[in-house]
């Protein structure tokens, strides 16, 4: 048995793979949870080779209990790619035909008033943890730069190039990296956070945002702090349906830019490649995943797509 509890013939390689992903800033518990299920399957069925029968057999078994969400397929696909890159040329990589289907976005649409109240409360957050001075900076990055929660968590201290007014998002979704310019106001917020963190943790701090122990903040903690700030701001929570969450700042970034361009008479179609690149999307499909939720965008959506068939793919939003 390895340190993470793997017991099959793949135990050692699974442990090495998880260690590698953690080193890249991917600490998600869901990855380990599903890989443990794969490990149990392999141990129970005597599987010792990552061939098609092994991978497809586990996927078929997993599908019987997983429901409609299938993002876990990316974990076993990535494990196969990692094995190939580390000497096992025959390791099976799950076919792209098995990729998870598109799940329509259902974000909570943040209002200007809610955002202002949220950040006012974040600046006065009463907690003994580093979130007392980190909260404004963390959620400012999500709101003003539209980065993913995992990207903010994995941001390294040396990748916040504050004198140059930029941040470097390294090896994010799809192993893509990008440099994002930030405004002077955002850079000042980050600099203030950085000064306090350096005084608290010294040179040993790895990630820009750190827990009380100096380790990277967890996804669960981000959610907890978001909810605490939301409640401290006195903002209401819907009794049913969609509820606010940290990721809604990323949604807001996308559709707020679209609406600003539309209001200013700027060619939205011409600006989409820049928005897509800034947000780290592999295609315009992904960009529309966020912006189709704009309260004012759908009225102009048909006209934009008619004028831009050569640039924009057809996207079947309902």
C-alpha positions in Angstrom: 0.0 0.0 0.0 1.3 3.5 -0.9 1.0 6.6 1.2 -2.2 7.5 -0.4 -3.8 4.1 0.0 -3.4 2.6 -3.5 -3.1 -1.2 -3.4 -3.3 -2.4 -7.0 -0.5 -3.3 -9.4 -0.7 0.4 -10.4 -0.2 1.7 -6.8 3.4 3.0 -7.2 2.7 4.7 -10.6 -0.6 6.2 -9.3 1.3 7.6 -6.3 4.0 9.1 -8.6 1.3 10.6 -10.8 -0.6 12.2 -8.0 2.6 13.6 -6.6 3.4 15.0 -10.1 0.0 16.7 -10.3 0.3 18.2 -6.9 3.7 19.6 -7.9 1.9 21.3 -10.8 -0.6 22.9 -8.4 -3.5 20.4 -8.9 -4.4 19.4 -5.3 -8.1 18.4 -6.1 -9.5 15.7 -3.8 -11.8 14.5 -6.6 -8.9 13.3 -8.7 -7.5 11.1 -5.9 -11.0 9.9 -5.0 -11.7 8.6 -8.6 -8.2 7.2 -9.0 -8.8 5.2 -5.8 -11.9 3.8 -7.3 -9.9 2.9 -10.4 -7.3 1.3 -8.1 -9.9 -0.8 -6.3 -11.4 -1.9 -9.6 -7.9 -3.0 -10.8 -7.1 -4.8 -7.5 -10.5 -6.7 -7.5 -10.2 -7.7 -11.2 -6.5 -8.5 -11.2 -5.6 -5.8 -13.7 -1.9 -5.0 -14.1 -1.6 -3.5 -17.5 -3.1 -0.2 -18.6 -4.6 -1.5 -21.8 -7.9 -0.8 -23.4 -9.8 -3.5 -21.6 -8.6 -2.2 -18.2 -9.5 1.4 -18.9 -12.7 0.8 -20.8 -13.8 -1.8 -18.3 -13.5 0.6 -15.4 -15.1 3.4 -17.3 -18.1 1.2 -18.1 -18.4 0.2 -14.5 -18.1 3.8 -13.3 -20.8 5.0 -15.7 -23.4 2.8 -14.1 -23.2 5.0 -10.9 -21.9 8.4 -12.1 -25.0 9.9 -13.5 -24.8 12.7 -16.1 -21.5 14.2 -14.9 -18.5 12.6 -16.4 -15.6 15.0 -15.9 -13.8 12.2 -14.0 -12.9 10.6 -17.3 -10.2 13.3 -17.7 -8.4 11.8 -14.7 -7.9 8.4 -16.2 -7.2 9.9 -19.6 -4.5 12.1 -18.1 -3.0 9.2 -16.2 -2.6 7.3 -19.5 -0.9 10.2 -21.1 1.4 10.6 -18.1 2.4 6.9 -18.3 3.3 7.3 -21.9 5.4 10.4 -21.2 7.2 8.4 -18.5 8.2 5.3 -20.4 5.1 3.2 -20.9 4.6 3.6 -24.6 1.8 1.1 -24.7 -0.4 2.7 -22.0 -3.9 3.2 -23.2 -5.2 6.8 -23.4 -9.0 7.0 -23.2 -10.5 8.0 -26.5 -11.7 11.6 -27.0 -15.0 10.1 -27.9 -15.4 9.5 -24.2 -15.0 13.2 -23.3 -17.6 14.6 -21.0 -20.5 16.2 -22.8 -21.3 19.9 -22.7 -23.2 20.9 -19.6 -25.0 24.3 -20.0 -23.8 26.9 -17.6 -26.2 28.0 -14.8 -24.4 30.8 -13.0 -25.7 33.1 -10.5 -25.7 36.5 -12.2 -24.0 38.9 -9.8 -25.3 42.5 -9.7 -23.1 45.6 -9.4 -24.6 46.2 -5.9 -23.8 42.7 -4.8 -20.2 42.9 -6.0 -19.7 46.3 -4.3 -21.2 45.0 -1.0 -19.1 41.8 -1.2 -15.8 43.6 -1.6 -16.7 46.1 1.1 -17.2 43.1 3.5 -14.1 41.3 2.3 -12.0 44.4 3.3 -13.3 44.1 6.8 -13.3 40.3 7.1 -12.9 39.3 10.7 -10.7 36.2 10.8 -7.3 35.3 12.3 -6.2 33.5 9.1 -4.3 35.0 6.2 -7.7 35.4 4.5 -8.0 38.6 6.5 -5.6 40.3 4.1 -5.8 37.9 1.2 -9.6 37.9 0.6 -9.8 41.1 -1.4 -6.8 40.2 -3.6 -8.0 36.6 -4.3 -11.5 37.6 -5.3 -10.3 40.7 -7.1 -8.3 38.5 -9.4 -11.4 36.4 -10.2 -13.6 39.4 -10.7 -11.1 41.7 -12.6 -9.1 39.1 -14.5 -11.7 36.3 -14.9 -9.2 33.6 -13.8 -10.4 30.2 -12.6 -10.5 29.4 -8.9 -7.8 26.8 -9.3 -5.6 29.3 -11.2 -5.8 31.8 -8.3 -5.0 29.0 -5.8 -2.0 27.8 -7.8 -0.6 31.2 -8.6 3.1 31.2 -7.5 4.5 34.2 -5.6 7.2 34.7 -8.3 4.5 34.7 -11.1 2.8 37.8 -9.8 5.0 40.3 -11.7 3.8 43.3 -9.9 6.4 45.8 -11.2 5.5 44.7 -14.8 1.7 44.8 -14.0 1.0 41.3 -15.0 0.5 37.7 -13.6 1.6 34.5 -15.2 -0.9 31.6 -15.2 1.1 28.5 -15.6 0.0 25.1 -16.9 -3.6 25.6 -16.4 -6.5 23.8 -18.0 -5.3 21.9 -21.1 -1.7 22.5 -20.0 -1.9 26.1 -21.4 0.0 29.0 -19.9 -0.7 32.7 -20.4 0.5 36.1 -19.2 -2.3 38.5 -18.2 -1.8 42.2 -17.9 -3.5 43.7 -14.9 -4.6 47.3 -14.2 -2.8 49.6 -11.8 -5.6 49.2 -9.3 -5.5 45.4 -9.4 -1.7 45.5 -9.2 -1.9 47.8 -6.1 -4.3 45.3 -4.4 -2.0 42.4 -5.1 1.1 44.4 -3.9 -0.6 45.2 -0.6 -1.5 41.5 -0.1 2.1 40.4 -1.1 3.8 42.8 1.3 1.7 41.4 4.3 2.2 37.8 3.2 6.0 38.3 2.9 6.1 39.7 6.4 4.1 36.8 7.7 5.7 33.8 5.8 9.0 35.1 4.7 10.7 33.6 1.6 9.3 30.1 2.3 5.9 30.9 0.8 5.4 29.1 -2.5 2.0 30.2 -3.7 0.8 33.8 -3.7 -2.2 32.9 -1.5 -1.4 30.7 1.4 -3.1 29.0 4.4 -2.1 29.6 8.0 0.5 26.9 7.6 2.0 28.5 4.5 0.6 25.8 2.2 -1.7 26.5 -0.8 -5.3 27.3 0.0 -7.8 24.6 -0.7 -10.8 24.8 -3.0 -13.1 24.0 0.0 -11.6 26.9 1.9 -12.2 29.3 -1.0 -15.9 28.3 -0.9 -16.1 28.7 2.8 -14.6 32.2 2.8 -16.8 33.3 -0.1 -19.9 32.3 1.8 -18.7 34.0 5.0 -18.0 37.2 3.1 -21.4 37.0 1.3 -23.2 36.6 4.7 -21.1 39.3 6.4 -22.2 41.7 3.6 -25.8 40.9 4.5 -26.5 39.7 1.0 -29.6 37.5 0.7 -29.3 33.8 -0.4 -32.0 32.4 -2.8 -34.1 29.8 -0.9 -34.0 27.6 -4.0 -32.4 27.3 -7.4 -29.0 28.8 -8.3 -26.9 30.1 -5.5 -23.8 32.4 -5.6 -20.4 30.8 -5.7 -16.8 32.0 -6.3 -16.8 30.9 -10.0 -19.6 33.4 -10.7 -16.9 36.1 -10.7 -15.4 34.5 -13.8 -18.8 34.4 -15.5 -19.3 38.0 -14.6 -15.9 39.0 -16.1 -16.9 37.4 -19.5 -20.4 38.9 -19.9 -19.4 42.3 -18.4 -16.8 42.7 -21.1 -19.3 41.7 -23.8 -21.9 44.2 -22.5 -19.3 47.0 -22.3 -18.2 46.5 -25.8 -21.8 46.4 -27.1 -22.6 49.6 -25.2 -19.6 51.3 -26.7 -20.3 50.2 -30.2 -17.2 48.0 -30.4 -17.3 45.0 -32.7 -17.8 42.1 -30.3 -16.9 39.5 -32.9 -13.5 41.1 -33.4 -12.9 41.2 -29.7 -13.8 37.6 -28.9 -10.4 36.2 -29.8 -8.8 38.4 -27.2 -11.4 37.5 -24.6 -11.0 33.8 -25.4 -7.2 34.0 -25.1 -7.3 36.1 -21.9 -9.6 33.6 -20.2 -7.5 30.6 -21.3 -10.1 29.0 -23.6 -9.1 26.5 -26.2 -12.0 27.5 -28.5 -14.8 30.1 -28.9 -17.2 27.4 -27.8 -15.8 27.7 -24.3 -16.1 31.5 -24.3 -19.8 31.4 -25.3 -20.2 28.9 -22.4 -19.8 32.0 -20.1 -21.1 34.9 -22.1 -24.4 33.5 -23.3 -25.7 34.1 -19.7 -25.4 37.9 -20.1 -28.8 39.5 -19.4 -28.4 41.8 -22.4 -26.3 39.7 -24.7 -28.9 37.2 -26.1 -30.8 40.0 -27.8 -27.8 40.7 -30.0 -26.5 37.2 -30.2 -28.2 36.2 -33.4 -26.9 39.3 -35.2 -23.4 38.8 -34.1 -23.3 35.1 -35.2 -24.9 36.0 -38.6 -22.1 38.6 -39.2 -19.3 36.3 -38.0 -20.0 32.8 -39.4 -16.4 32.5 -40.5 -15.1 33.3 -37.1 -17.6 31.8 -34.6 -18.6 28.2 -34.5 -22.3 27.3 -34.1 -23.1 26.8 -30.5 -26.4 25.1 -29.5 -27.5 27.1 -26.4 -31.1 26.6 -25.5 
